[in-house]
């Protein structure tokens, strides 16, 4: 496990502020993964592979009762991956 750098409180809206010491490599809008391992809660930056897998799991509604995954919809409607 990592080094404890401080303590944070959960506010009334269930938010936490990450201490400056652990923000390196993160920016507002980044996604993190939160895992519970017994009584330990682990928060880590989501990897690109996790984000791609999440994107590929998306289903798009085509309006005619058809459902496609995001990859098919991207090609069908000319979407661009960035």
mmCIF file of the N, C-alpha and C atoms, coordinates in Angstrom:
data_MODEL
# 
_entry.id   MODEL 
# 
loop_
_atom_site.group_PDB 
_atom_site.id 
_atom_site.type_symbol 
_atom_site.label_atom_id 
_atom_site.label_alt_id 
_atom_site.label_comp_id 
_atom_site.label_asym_id 
_atom_site.label_entity_id 
_atom_site.label_seq_id 
_atom_site.pdbx_PDB_ins_code 
_atom_site.Cartn_x 
_atom_site.Cartn_y 
_atom_site.Cartn_z 
_atom_site.occupancy 
_atom_site.B_iso_or_equiv 
_atom_site.pdbx_formal_charge 
_atom_site.auth_seq_id 
_atom_site.auth_comp_id 
_atom_site.auth_asym_id 
_atom_site.auth_atom_id 
_atom_site.pdbx_PDB_model_num 
ATOM 1   N N  . UNK A 1 1  ? 0.846   -1.180 0.000   1.00 0.00 ? 1  UNK A N  1 
ATOM 2   C CA . UNK A 1 1  ? 0.000   0.000  0.000   1.00 0.00 ? 1  UNK A CA 1 
ATOM 3   C C  . UNK A 1 1  ? 0.882   1.230  0.000   1.00 0.00 ? 1  UNK A C  1 
ATOM 4   N N  . UNK A 1 2  ? 0.343   2.363  -0.377  1.00 0.00 ? 2  UNK A N  1 
ATOM 5   C CA . UNK A 1 2  ? 1.100   3.607  -0.466  1.00 0.00 ? 2  UNK A CA 1 
ATOM 6   C C  . UNK A 1 2  ? 1.345   4.253  0.884   1.00 0.00 ? 2  UNK A C  1 
ATOM 7   N N  . UNK A 1 3  ? 1.891   5.434  0.824   1.00 0.00 ? 3  UNK A N  1 
ATOM 8   C CA . UNK A 1 3  ? 2.218   6.209  2.013   1.00 0.00 ? 3  UNK A CA 1 
ATOM 9   C C  . UNK A 1 3  ? 1.039   7.115  2.356   1.00 0.00 ? 3  UNK A C  1 
ATOM 10  N N  . UNK A 1 4  ? 0.657   7.161  3.625   1.00 0.00 ? 4  UNK A N  1 
ATOM 11  C CA . UNK A 1 4  ? -0.414  8.062  4.061   1.00 0.00 ? 4  UNK A CA 1 
ATOM 12  C C  . UNK A 1 4  ? 0.127   9.482  4.035   1.00 0.00 ? 4  UNK A C  1 
ATOM 13  N N  . UNK A 1 5  ? -0.554  10.378 3.304   1.00 0.00 ? 5  UNK A N  1 
ATOM 14  C CA . UNK A 1 5  ? -0.082  11.765 3.188   1.00 0.00 ? 5  UNK A CA 1 
ATOM 15  C C  . UNK A 1 5  ? -0.938  12.743 3.975   1.00 0.00 ? 5  UNK A C  1 
ATOM 16  N N  . UNK A 1 6  ? -2.013  12.294 4.546   1.00 0.00 ? 6  UNK A N  1 
ATOM 17  C CA . UNK A 1 6  ? -2.874  13.176 5.319   1.00 0.00 ? 6  UNK A CA 1 
ATOM 18  C C  . UNK A 1 6  ? -4.245  12.570 5.500   1.00 0.00 ? 6  UNK A C  1 
ATOM 19  N N  . UNK A 1 7  ? -5.111  13.336 6.127   1.00 0.00 ? 7  UNK A N  1 
ATOM 20  C CA . UNK A 1 7  ? -6.485  12.905 6.348   1.00 0.00 ? 7  UNK A CA 1 
ATOM 21  C C  . UNK A 1 7  ? -7.411  13.920 5.688   1.00 0.00 ? 7  UNK A C  1 
ATOM 22  N N  . UNK A 1 8  ? -8.501  13.425 5.136   1.00 0.00 ? 8  UNK A N  1 
ATOM 23  C CA . UNK A 1 8  ? -9.498  14.295 4.532   1.00 0.00 ? 8  UNK A CA 1 
ATOM 24  C C  . UNK A 1 8  ? -10.859 13.945 5.106   1.00 0.00 ? 8  UNK A C  1 
ATOM 25  N N  . UNK A 1 9  ? -11.768 14.902 5.044   1.00 0.00 ? 9  UNK A N  1 
ATOM 26  C CA . UNK A 1 9  ? -13.137 14.666 5.508   1.00 0.00 ? 9  UNK A CA 1 
ATOM 27  C C  . UNK A 1 9  ? -14.072 14.586 4.317   1.00 0.00 ? 9  UNK A C  1 
ATOM 28  N N  . UNK A 1 10 ? -15.123 13.825 4.487   1.00 0.00 ? 10 UNK A N  1 
ATOM 29  C CA . UNK A 1 10 ? -16.191 13.751 3.497   1.00 0.00 ? 10 UNK A CA 1 
ATOM 30  C C  . UNK A 1 10 ? -17.177 14.854 3.862   1.00 0.00 ? 10 UNK A C  1 
ATOM 31  N N  . UNK A 1 11 ? -17.511 15.733 2.898   1.00 0.00 ? 11 UNK A N  1 
ATOM 32  C CA . UNK A 1 11 ? -18.448 16.812 3.216   1.00 0.00 ? 11 UNK A CA 1 
ATOM 33  C C  . UNK A 1 11 ? -19.893 16.316 3.126   1.00 0.00 ? 11 UNK A C  1 
ATOM 34  N N  . UNK A 1 12 ? -20.839 17.201 3.339   1.00 0.00 ? 12 UNK A N  1 
ATOM 35  C CA . UNK A 1 12 ? -22.254 16.821 3.380   1.00 0.00 ? 12 UNK A CA 1 
ATOM 36  C C  . UNK A 1 12 ? -22.787 16.322 2.037   1.00 0.00 ? 12 UNK A C  1 
ATOM 37  N N  . UNK A 1 13 ? -22.052 16.580 0.950   1.00 0.00 ? 13 UNK A N  1 
ATOM 38  C CA . UNK A 1 13 ? -22.441 16.090 -0.377  1.00 0.00 ? 13 UNK A CA 1 
ATOM 39  C C  . UNK A 1 13 ? -21.598 14.894 -0.794  1.00 0.00 ? 13 UNK A C  1 
ATOM 40  N N  . UNK A 1 14 ? -20.909 14.266 0.150   1.00 0.00 ? 14 UNK A N  1 
ATOM 41  C CA . UNK A 1 14 ? -20.081 13.071 -0.059  1.00 0.00 ? 14 UNK A CA 1 
ATOM 42  C C  . UNK A 1 14 ? -18.850 13.326 -0.916  1.00 0.00 ? 14 UNK A C  1 
ATOM 43  N N  . UNK A 1 15 ? -18.348 14.548 -0.933  1.00 0.00 ? 15 UNK A N  1 
ATOM 44  C CA . UNK A 1 15 ? -17.153 14.892 -1.701  1.00 0.00 ? 15 UNK A CA 1 
ATOM 45  C C  . UNK A 1 15 ? -15.939 14.883 -0.791  1.00 0.00 ? 15 UNK A C  1 
ATOM 46  N N  . UNK A 1 16 ? -14.781 14.634 -1.404  1.00 0.00 ? 16 UNK A N  1 
ATOM 47  C CA . UNK A 1 16 ? -13.501 14.751 -0.700  1.00 0.00 ? 16 UNK A CA 1 
ATOM 48  C C  . UNK A 1 16 ? -12.569 15.614 -1.540  1.00 0.00 ? 16 UNK A C  1 
ATOM 49  N N  . UNK A 1 17 ? -11.651 16.302 -0.881  1.00 0.00 ? 17 UNK A N  1 
ATOM 50  C CA . UNK A 1 17 ? -10.640 17.088 -1.579  1.00 0.00 ? 17 UNK A CA 1 
ATOM 51  C C  . UNK A 1 17 ? -9.333  16.328 -1.459  1.00 0.00 ? 17 UNK A C  1 
ATOM 52  N N  . UNK A 1 18 ? -8.702  16.064 -2.600  1.00 0.00 ? 18 UNK A N  1 
ATOM 53  C CA . UNK A 1 18 ? -7.432  15.337 -2.576  1.00 0.00 ? 18 UNK A CA 1 
ATOM 54  C C  . UNK A 1 18 ? -6.309  16.265 -2.135  1.00 0.00 ? 18 UNK A C  1 
ATOM 55  N N  . UNK A 1 19 ? -5.471  15.805 -1.210  1.00 0.00 ? 19 UNK A N  1 
ATOM 56  C CA . UNK A 1 19 ? -4.326  16.624 -0.797  1.00 0.00 ? 19 UNK A CA 1 
ATOM 57  C C  . UNK A 1 19 ? -3.402  16.892 -1.988  1.00 0.00 ? 19 UNK A C  1 
ATOM 58  N N  . UNK A 1 20 ? -2.761  18.031 -1.983  1.00 0.00 ? 20 UNK A N  1 
ATOM 59  C CA . UNK A 1 20 ? -1.852  18.433 -3.059  1.00 0.00 ? 20 UNK A CA 1 
ATOM 60  C C  . UNK A 1 20 ? -0.827  17.336 -3.365  1.00 0.00 ? 20 UNK A C  1 
ATOM 61  N N  . UNK A 1 21 ? -0.347  16.663 -2.342  1.00 0.00 ? 21 UNK A N  1 
ATOM 62  C CA . UNK A 1 21 ? 0.702   15.644 -2.527  1.00 0.00 ? 21 UNK A CA 1 
ATOM 63  C C  . UNK A 1 21 ? 0.265   14.478 -3.404  1.00 0.00 ? 21 UNK A C  1 
ATOM 64  N N  . UNK A 1 22 ? -1.043  14.232 -3.543  1.00 0.00 ? 22 UNK A N  1 
ATOM 65  C CA . UNK A 1 22 ? -1.488  13.097 -4.362  1.00 0.00 ? 22 UNK A CA 1 
ATOM 66  C C  . UNK A 1 22 ? -2.112  13.525 -5.688  1.00 0.00 ? 22 UNK A C  1 
ATOM 67  N N  . UNK A 1 23 ? -2.143  14.818 -5.966  1.00 0.00 ? 23 UNK A N  1 
ATOM 68  C CA . UNK A 1 23 ? -2.773  15.309 -7.197  1.00 0.00 ? 23 UNK A CA 1 
ATOM 69  C C  . UNK A 1 23 ? -1.870  15.269 -8.418  1.00 0.00 ? 23 UNK A C  1 
ATOM 70  N N  . UNK A 1 24 ? -0.602  14.983 -8.244  1.00 0.00 ? 24 UNK A N  1 
ATOM 71  C CA . UNK A 1 24 ? 0.325   14.964 -9.377  1.00 0.00 ? 24 UNK A CA 1 
ATOM 72  C C  . UNK A 1 24 ? -0.165  14.001 -10.447 1.00 0.00 ? 24 UNK A C  1 
ATOM 73  N N  . UNK A 1 25 ? -0.205  14.462 -11.674 1.00 0.00 ? 25 UNK A N  1 
ATOM 74  C CA . UNK A 1 25 ? -0.661  13.635 -12.787 1.00 0.00 ? 25 UNK A CA 1 
ATOM 75  C C  . UNK A 1 25 ? -2.163  13.649 -12.987 1.00 0.00 ? 25 UNK A C  1 
ATOM 76  N N  . UNK A 1 26 ? -2.884  14.378 -12.133 1.00 0.00 ? 26 UNK A N  1 
ATOM 77  C CA . UNK A 1 26 ? -4.339  14.495 -12.272 1.00 0.00 ? 26 UNK A CA 1 
ATOM 78  C C  . UNK A 1 26 ? -4.704  15.920 -12.649 1.00 0.00 ? 26 UNK A C  1 
ATOM 79  N N  . UNK A 1 27 ? -5.846  16.057 -13.307 1.00 0.00 ? 27 UNK A N  1 
ATOM 80  C CA . UNK A 1 27 ? -6.370  17.394 -13.611 1.00 0.00 ? 27 UNK A CA 1 
ATOM 81  C C  . UNK A 1 27 ? -7.889  17.334 -13.487 1.00 0.00 ? 27 UNK A C  1 
ATOM 82  N N  . UNK A 1 28 ? -8.545  18.476 -13.274 1.00 0.00 ? 28 UNK A N  1 
ATOM 83  C CA . UNK A 1 28 ? -10.000 18.472 -13.196 1.00 0.00 ? 28 UNK A CA 1 
ATOM 84  C C  . UNK A 1 28 ? -10.604 17.815 -14.427 1.00 0.00 ? 28 UNK A C  1 
ATOM 85  N N  . UNK A 1 29 ? -11.569 16.955 -14.211 1.00 0.00 ? 29 UNK A N  1 
ATOM 86  C CA . UNK A 1 29 ? -12.217 16.237 -15.304 1.00 0.00 ? 29 UNK A CA 1 
ATOM 87  C C  . UNK A 1 29 ? -11.687 14.828 -15.500 1.00 0.00 ? 29 UNK A C  1 
ATOM 88  N N  . UNK A 1 30 ? -10.496 14.518 -14.955 1.00 0.00 ? 30 UNK A N  1 
ATOM 89  C CA . UNK A 1 30 ? -9.990  13.149 -15.045 1.00 0.00 ? 30 UNK A CA 1 
ATOM 90  C C  . UNK A 1 30 ? -10.929 12.213 -14.304 1.00 0.00 ? 30 UNK A C  1 
ATOM 91  N N  . UNK A 1 31 ? -10.991 10.966 -14.748 1.00 0.00 ? 31 UNK A N  1 
ATOM 92  C CA . UNK A 1 31 ? -11.789 9.965  -14.056 1.00 0.00 ? 31 UNK A CA 1 
ATOM 93  C C  . UNK A 1 31 ? -10.884 9.148  -13.158 1.00 0.00 ? 31 UNK A C  1 
ATOM 94  N N  . UNK A 1 32 ? -11.426 8.775  -12.013 1.00 0.00 ? 32 UNK A N  1 
ATOM 95  C CA . UNK A 1 32 ? -10.714 7.897  -11.093 1.00 0.00 ? 32 UNK A CA 1 
ATOM 96  C C  . UNK A 1 32 ? -11.579 6.682  -10.825 1.00 0.00 ? 32 UNK A C  1 
ATOM 97  N N  . UNK A 1 33 ? -10.939 5.603  -10.444 1.00 0.00 ? 33 UNK A N  1 
ATOM 98  C CA . UNK A 1 33 ? -11.617 4.368  -10.077 1.00 0.00 ? 33 UNK A CA 1 
ATOM 99  C C  . UNK A 1 33 ? -11.560 4.278  -8.557  1.00 0.00 ? 33 UNK A C  1 
ATOM 100 N N  . UNK A 1 34 ? -12.686 3.980  -7.936  1.00 0.00 ? 34 UNK A N  1 
ATOM 101 C CA . UNK A 1 34 ? -12.747 3.824  -6.488  1.00 0.00 ? 34 UNK A CA 1 
ATOM 102 C C  . UNK A 1 34 ? -13.074 2.365  -6.210  1.00 0.00 ? 34 UNK A C  1 
ATOM 103 N N  . UNK A 1 35 ? -12.225 1.723  -5.410  1.00 0.00 ? 35 UNK A N  1 
ATOM 104 C CA . UNK A 1 35 ? -12.410 0.312  -5.089  1.00 0.00 ? 35 UNK A CA 1 
ATOM 105 C C  . UNK A 1 35 ? -12.434 0.130  -3.577  1.00 0.00 ? 35 UNK A C  1 
ATOM 106 N N  . UNK A 1 36 ? -13.241 -0.807 -3.131  1.00 0.00 ? 36 UNK A N  1 
ATOM 107 C CA . UNK A 1 36 ? -13.244 -1.171 -1.717  1.00 0.00 ? 36 UNK A CA 1 
ATOM 108 C C  . UNK A 1 36 ? -12.572 -2.535 -1.599  1.00 0.00 ? 36 UNK A C  1 
ATOM 109 N N  . UNK A 1 37 ? -11.530 -2.587 -0.797  1.00 0.00 ? 37 UNK A N  1 
ATOM 110 C CA . UNK A 1 37 ? -10.804 -3.824 -0.532  1.00 0.00 ? 37 UNK A CA 1 
ATOM 111 C C  . UNK A 1 37 ? -10.902 -4.077 0.974   1.00 0.00 ? 37 UNK A C  1 
ATOM 112 N N  . UNK A 1 38 ? -11.947 -4.786 1.388   1.00 0.00 ? 38 UNK A N  1 
ATOM 113 C CA . UNK A 1 38 ? -12.189 -4.963 2.814   1.00 0.00 ? 38 UNK A CA 1 
ATOM 114 C C  . UNK A 1 38 ? -12.551 -3.622 3.427   1.00 0.00 ? 38 UNK A C  1 
ATOM 115 N N  . UNK A 1 39 ? -11.800 -3.199 4.440   1.00 0.00 ? 39 UNK A N  1 
ATOM 116 C CA . UNK A 1 39 ? -12.072 -1.899 5.068   1.00 0.00 ? 39 UNK A CA 1 
ATOM 117 C C  . UNK A 1 39 ? -11.253 -0.781 4.436   1.00 0.00 ? 39 UNK A C  1 
ATOM 118 N N  . UNK A 1 40 ? -10.504 -1.091 3.385   1.00 0.00 ? 40 UNK A N  1 
ATOM 119 C CA . UNK A 1 40 ? -9.667  -0.100 2.705   1.00 0.00 ? 40 UNK A CA 1 
ATOM 120 C C  . UNK A 1 40 ? -10.360 0.402  1.447   1.00 0.00 ? 40 UNK A C  1 
ATOM 121 N N  . UNK A 1 41 ? -10.342 1.718  1.241   1.00 0.00 ? 41 UNK A N  1 
ATOM 122 C CA . UNK A 1 41 ? -10.881 2.316  0.025   1.00 0.00 ? 41 UNK A CA 1 
ATOM 123 C C  . UNK A 1 41 ? -9.698  2.841  -0.774  1.00 0.00 ? 41 UNK A C  1 
ATOM 124 N N  . UNK A 1 42 ? -9.612  2.418  -2.028  1.00 0.00 ? 42 UNK A N  1 
ATOM 125 C CA . UNK A 1 42 ? -8.502  2.808  -2.897  1.00 0.00 ? 42 UNK A CA 1 
ATOM 126 C C  . UNK A 1 42 ? -9.059  3.652  -4.038  1.00 0.00 ? 42 UNK A C  1 
ATOM 127 N N  . UNK A 1 43 ? -8.413  4.776  -4.302  1.00 0.00 ? 43 UNK A N  1 
ATOM 128 C CA . UNK A 1 43 ? -8.796  5.641  -5.417  1.00 0.00 ? 43 UNK A CA 1 
ATOM 129 C C  . UNK A 1 43 ? -7.574  5.758  -6.326  1.00 0.00 ? 43 UNK A C  1 
ATOM 130 N N  . UNK A 1 44 ? -7.764  5.482  -7.625  1.00 0.00 ? 44 UNK A N  1 
ATOM 131 C CA . UNK A 1 44 ? -6.654  5.585  -8.570  1.00 0.00 ? 44 UNK A CA 1 
ATOM 132 C C  . UNK A 1 44 ? -7.158  6.144  -9.882  1.00 0.00 ? 44 UNK A C  1 
ATOM 133 N N  . UNK A 1 45 ? -6.244  6.771  -10.601 1.00 0.00 ? 45 UNK A N  1 
ATOM 134 C CA . UNK A 1 45 ? -6.593  7.341  -11.898 1.00 0.00 ? 45 UNK A CA 1 
ATOM 135 C C  . UNK A 1 45 ? -7.005  6.212  -12.826 1.00 0.00 ? 45 UNK A C  1 
ATOM 136 N N  . UNK A 1 46 ? -8.101  6.415  -13.551 1.00 0.00 ? 46 UNK A N  1 
ATOM 137 C CA . UNK A 1 46 ? -8.567  5.413  -14.506 1.00 0.00 ? 46 UNK A CA 1 
ATOM 138 C C  . UNK A 1 46 ? -7.580  5.338  -15.663 1.00 0.00 ? 46 UNK A C  1 
ATOM 139 N N  . UNK A 1 47 ? -7.240  4.129  -16.054 1.00 0.00 ? 47 UNK A N  1 
ATOM 140 C CA . UNK A 1 47 ? -6.316  3.955  -17.178 1.00 0.00 ? 47 UNK A CA 1 
ATOM 141 C C  . UNK A 1 47 ? -7.066  4.170  -18.486 1.00 0.00 ? 47 UNK A C  1 
ATOM 142 N N  . UNK A 1 48 ? -6.324  4.436  -19.531 1.00 0.00 ? 48 UNK A N  1 
ATOM 143 C CA . UNK A 1 48 ? -6.911  4.624  -20.857 1.00 0.00 ? 48 UNK A CA 1 
ATOM 144 C C  . UNK A 1 48 ? -7.685  3.374  -21.268 1.00 0.00 ? 48 UNK A C  1 
ATOM 145 N N  . UNK A 1 49 ? -7.159  2.197  -20.947 1.00 0.00 ? 49 UNK A N  1 
ATOM 146 C CA . UNK A 1 49 ? -7.826  0.947  -21.319 1.00 0.00 ? 49 UNK A CA 1 
ATOM 147 C C  . UNK A 1 49 ? -9.183  0.826  -20.636 1.00 0.00 ? 49 UNK A C  1 
ATOM 148 N N  . UNK A 1 50 ? -9.266  1.249  -19.366 1.00 0.00 ? 50 UNK A N  1 
ATOM 149 C CA . UNK A 1 50 ? -10.543 1.202  -18.659 1.00 0.00 ? 50 UNK A CA 1 
ATOM 150 C C  . UNK A 1 50 ? -11.548 2.154  -19.304 1.00 0.00 ? 50 UNK A C  1 
ATOM 151 N N  . UNK A 1 51 ? -11.085 3.340  -19.690 1.00 0.00 ? 51 UNK A N  1 
ATOM 152 C CA . UNK A 1 51 ? -11.969 4.316  -20.319 1.00 0.00 ? 51 UNK A CA 1 
ATOM 153 C C  . UNK A 1 51 ? -12.443 3.824  -21.680 1.00 0.00 ? 51 UNK A C  1 
ATOM 154 N N  . UNK A 1 52 ? -11.549 3.191  -22.451 1.00 0.00 ? 52 UNK A N  1 
ATOM 155 C CA . UNK A 1 52 ? -11.927 2.651  -23.765 1.00 0.00 ? 52 UNK A CA 1 
ATOM 156 C C  . UNK A 1 52 ? -12.944 1.538  -23.584 1.00 0.00 ? 52 UNK A C  1 
ATOM 157 N N  . UNK A 1 53 ? -12.719 0.654  -22.605 1.00 0.00 ? 53 UNK A N  1 
ATOM 158 C CA . UNK A 1 53 ? -13.651 -0.440 -22.352 1.00 0.00 ? 53 UNK A CA 1 
ATOM 159 C C  . UNK A 1 53 ? -15.032 0.123  -21.973 1.00 0.00 ? 53 UNK A C  1 
ATOM 160 N N  . UNK A 1 54 ? -15.048 1.156  -21.144 1.00 0.00 ? 54 UNK A N  1 
ATOM 161 C CA . UNK A 1 54 ? -16.305 1.789  -20.736 1.00 0.00 ? 54 UNK A CA 1 
ATOM 162 C C  . UNK A 1 54 ? -17.004 2.389  -21.957 1.00 0.00 ? 54 UNK A C  1 
ATOM 163 N N  . UNK A 1 55 ? -16.238 3.047  -22.857 1.00 0.00 ? 55 UNK A N  1 
ATOM 164 C CA . UNK A 1 55 ? -16.792 3.623  -24.083 1.00 0.00 ? 55 UNK A CA 1 
ATOM 165 C C  . UNK A 1 55 ? -17.407 2.540  -24.956 1.00 0.00 ? 55 UNK A C  1 
ATOM 166 N N  . UNK A 1 56 ? -16.697 1.414  -25.094 1.00 0.00 ? 56 UNK A N  1 
ATOM 167 C CA . UNK A 1 56 ? -17.167 0.343  -25.967 1.00 0.00 ? 56 UNK A CA 1 
ATOM 168 C C  . UNK A 1 56 ? -18.413 -0.337 -25.412 1.00 0.00 ? 56 UNK A C  1 
ATOM 169 N N  . UNK A 1 57 ? -18.657 -0.212 -24.114 1.00 0.00 ? 57 UNK A N  1 
ATOM 170 C CA . UNK A 1 57 ? -19.848 -0.806 -23.508 1.00 0.00 ? 57 UNK A CA 1 
ATOM 171 C C  . UNK A 1 57 ? -21.089 0.060  -23.701 1.00 0.00 ? 57 UNK A C  1 
ATOM 172 N N  . UNK A 1 58 ? -20.905 1.315  -24.138 1.00 0.00 ? 58 UNK A N  1 
ATOM 173 C CA . UNK A 1 58 ? -22.039 2.210  -24.344 1.00 0.00 ? 58 UNK A CA 1 
ATOM 174 C C  . UNK A 1 58 ? -22.932 1.678  -25.455 1.00 0.00 ? 58 UNK A C  1 
ATOM 175 N N  . UNK A 1 59 ? -24.214 1.862  -25.282 1.00 0.00 ? 59 UNK A N  1 
ATOM 176 C CA . UNK A 1 59 ? -25.170 1.490  -26.326 1.00 0.00 ? 59 UNK A CA 1 
ATOM 177 C C  . UNK A 1 59 ? -25.820 2.763  -26.833 1.00 0.00 ? 59 UNK A C  1 
ATOM 178 N N  . UNK A 1 60 ? -25.986 2.856  -28.124 1.00 0.00 ? 60 UNK A N  1 
ATOM 179 C CA . UNK A 1 60 ? -26.617 4.021  -28.737 1.00 0.00 ? 60 UNK A CA 1 
ATOM 180 C C  . UNK A 1 60 ? -28.004 3.616  -29.240 1.00 0.00 ? 60 UNK A C  1 
ATOM 181 N N  . UNK A 1 61 ? -28.993 4.479  -29.003 1.00 0.00 ? 61 UNK A N  1 
ATOM 182 C CA . UNK A 1 61 ? -30.344 4.234  -29.492 1.00 0.00 ? 61 UNK A CA 1 
ATOM 183 C C  . UNK A 1 61 ? -30.491 4.948  -30.832 1.00 0.00 ? 61 UNK A C  1 
ATOM 184 N N  . UNK A 1 62 ? -30.881 4.223  -31.860 1.00 0.00 ? 62 UNK A N  1 
ATOM 185 C CA . UNK A 1 62 ? -30.924 4.772  -33.209 1.00 0.00 ? 62 UNK A CA 1 
ATOM 186 C C  . UNK A 1 62 ? -32.280 5.352  -33.577 1.00 0.00 ? 62 UNK A C  1 
ATOM 187 N N  . UNK A 1 63 ? -33.279 5.189  -32.731 1.00 0.00 ? 63 UNK A N  1 
ATOM 188 C CA . UNK A 1 63 ? -34.576 5.772  -33.020 1.00 0.00 ? 63 UNK A CA 1 
ATOM 189 C C  . UNK A 1 63 ? -35.530 4.855  -33.770 1.00 0.00 ? 63 UNK A C  1 
ATOM 190 N N  . UNK A 1 64 ? -35.063 3.741  -34.263 1.00 0.00 ? 64 UNK A N  1 
ATOM 191 C CA . UNK A 1 64 ? -35.935 2.799  -34.977 1.00 0.00 ? 64 UNK A CA 1 
ATOM 192 C C  . UNK A 1 64 ? -35.958 1.454  -34.262 1.00 0.00 ? 64 UNK A C  1 
ATOM 193 N N  . UNK A 1 65 ? -35.764 1.504  -32.963 1.00 0.00 ? 65 UNK A N  1 
ATOM 194 C CA . UNK A 1 65 ? -35.745 0.264  -32.202 1.00 0.00 ? 65 UNK A CA 1 
ATOM 195 C C  . UNK A 1 65 ? -34.444 -0.499 -32.329 1.00 0.00 ? 65 UNK A C  1 
ATOM 196 N N  . UNK A 1 66 ? -33.434 0.129  -32.944 1.00 0.00 ? 66 UNK A N  1 
ATOM 197 C CA . UNK A 1 66 ? -32.142 -0.526 -33.121 1.00 0.00 ? 66 UNK A CA 1 
ATOM 198 C C  . UNK A 1 66 ? -31.177 -0.031 -32.048 1.00 0.00 ? 66 UNK A C  1 
ATOM 199 N N  . UNK A 1 67 ? -30.389 -0.923 -31.521 1.00 0.00 ? 67 UNK A N  1 
ATOM 200 C CA . UNK A 1 67 ? -29.342 -0.552 -30.567 1.00 0.00 ? 67 UNK A CA 1 
ATOM 201 C C  . UNK A 1 67 ? -27.998 -0.993 -31.123 1.00 0.00 ? 67 UNK A C  1 
ATOM 202 N N  . UNK A 1 68 ? -27.034 -0.105 -31.066 1.00 0.00 ? 68 UNK A N  1 
ATOM 203 C CA . UNK A 1 68 ? -25.696 -0.410 -31.528 1.00 0.00 ? 68 UNK A CA 1 
ATOM 204 C C  . UNK A 1 68 ? -24.714 -0.087 -30.422 1.00 0.00 ? 68 UNK A C  1 
ATOM 205 N N  . UNK A 1 69 ? -23.571 -0.744 -30.431 1.00 0.00 ? 69 UNK A N  1 
ATOM 206 C CA . UNK A 1 69 ? -22.533 -0.302 -29.511 1.00 0.00 ? 69 UNK A CA 1 
ATOM 207 C C  . UNK A 1 69 ? -21.917 0.973  -30.088 1.00 0.00 ? 69 UNK A C  1 
ATOM 208 N N  . UNK A 1 70 ? -21.138 1.665  -29.291 1.00 0.00 ? 70 UNK A N  1 
ATOM 209 C CA . UNK A 1 70 ? -20.602 2.969  -29.697 1.00 0.00 ? 70 UNK A CA 1 
ATOM 210 C C  . UNK A 1 70 ? -19.730 2.869  -30.945 1.00 0.00 ? 70 UNK A C  1 
ATOM 211 N N  . UNK A 1 71 ? -18.991 1.783  -31.098 1.00 0.00 ? 71 UNK A N  1 
ATOM 212 C CA . UNK A 1 71 ? -18.105 1.639  -32.260 1.00 0.00 ? 71 UNK A CA 1 
ATOM 213 C C  . UNK A 1 71 ? -18.918 1.604  -33.560 1.00 0.00 ? 71 UNK A C  1 
ATOM 214 N N  . UNK A 1 72 ? -20.011 0.833  -33.580 1.00 0.00 ? 72 UNK A N  1 
ATOM 215 C CA . UNK A 1 72 ? -20.859 0.754  -34.775 1.00 0.00 ? 72 UNK A CA 1 
ATOM 216 C C  . UNK A 1 72 ? -21.497 2.114  -35.046 1.00 0.00 ? 72 UNK A C  1 
ATOM 217 N N  . UNK A 1 73 ? -22.001 2.765  -34.009 1.00 0.00 ? 73 UNK A N  1 
ATOM 218 C CA . UNK A 1 73 ? -22.623 4.073  -34.175 1.00 0.00 ? 73 UNK A CA 1 
ATOM 219 C C  . UNK A 1 73 ? -21.652 5.108  -34.694 1.00 0.00 ? 73 UNK A C  1 
ATOM 220 N N  . UNK A 1 74 ? -20.412 5.046  -34.217 1.00 0.00 ? 74 UNK A N  1 
ATOM 221 C CA . UNK A 1 74 ? -19.380 5.991  -34.659 1.00 0.00 ? 74 UNK A CA 1 
ATOM 222 C C  . UNK A 1 74 ? -19.192 5.885  -36.170 1.00 0.00 ? 74 UNK A C  1 
ATOM 223 N N  . UNK A 1 75 ? -19.095 4.654  -36.680 1.00 0.00 ? 75 UNK A N  1 
ATOM 224 C CA . UNK A 1 75 ? -18.878 4.465  -38.115 1.00 0.00 ? 75 UNK A CA 1 
ATOM 225 C C  . UNK A 1 75 ? -20.143 4.791  -38.910 1.00 0.00 ? 75 UNK A C  1 
ATOM 226 N N  . UNK A 1 76 ? -21.278 4.443  -38.381 1.00 0.00 ? 76 UNK A N  1 
ATOM 227 C CA . UNK A 1 76 ? -22.546 4.664  -39.093 1.00 0.00 ? 76 UNK A CA 1 
ATOM 228 C C  . UNK A 1 76 ? -22.856 6.147  -39.243 1.00 0.00 ? 76 UNK A C  1 
ATOM 229 N N  . UNK A 1 77 ? -22.540 6.947  -38.189 1.00 0.00 ? 77 UNK A N  1 
ATOM 230 C CA . UNK A 1 77 ? -22.887 8.346  -38.212 1.00 0.00 ? 77 UNK A CA 1 
ATOM 231 C C  . UNK A 1 77 ? -21.693 9.272  -38.376 1.00 0.00 ? 77 UNK A C  1 
ATOM 232 N N  . UNK A 1 78 ? -20.518 8.707  -38.658 1.00 0.00 ? 78 UNK A N  1 
ATOM 233 C CA . UNK A 1 78 ? -19.355 9.534  -38.954 1.00 0.00 ? 78 UNK A CA 1 
ATOM 234 C C  . UNK A 1 78 ? -18.694 10.163 -37.750 1.00 0.00 ? 78 UNK A C  1 
ATOM 235 N N  . UNK A 1 79 ? -18.831 9.555  -36.578 1.00 0.00 ? 79 UNK A N  1 
ATOM 236 C CA . UNK A 1 79 ? -18.173 10.085 -35.386 1.00 0.00 ? 79 UNK A CA 1 
ATOM 237 C C  . UNK A 1 79 ? -16.664 9.960  -35.476 1.00 0.00 ? 79 UNK A C  1 
ATOM 238 N N  . UNK A 1 80 ? -15.978 10.723 -34.677 1.00 0.00 ? 80 UNK A N  1 
ATOM 239 C CA . UNK A 1 80 ? -14.513 10.707 -34.678 1.00 0.00 ? 80 UNK A CA 1 
ATOM 240 C C  . UNK A 1 80 ? -14.037 10.442 -33.259 1.00 0.00 ? 80 UNK A C  1 
ATOM 241 N N  . UNK A 1 81 ? -13.090 9.539  -33.124 1.00 0.00 ? 81 UNK A N  1 
ATOM 242 C CA . UNK A 1 81 ? -12.452 9.290  -31.826 1.00 0.00 ? 81 UNK A CA 1 
ATOM 243 C C  . UNK A 1 81 ? -11.314 10.262 -31.657 1.00 0.00 ? 81 UNK A C  1 
ATOM 244 N N  . UNK A 1 82 ? -11.193 10.839 -30.478 1.00 0.00 ? 82 UNK A N  1 
ATOM 245 C CA . UNK A 1 82 ? -10.084 11.751 -30.190 1.00 0.00 ? 82 UNK A CA 1 
ATOM 246 C C  . UNK A 1 82 ? -9.156  11.127 -29.211 1.00 0.00 ? 82 UNK A C  1 
# 
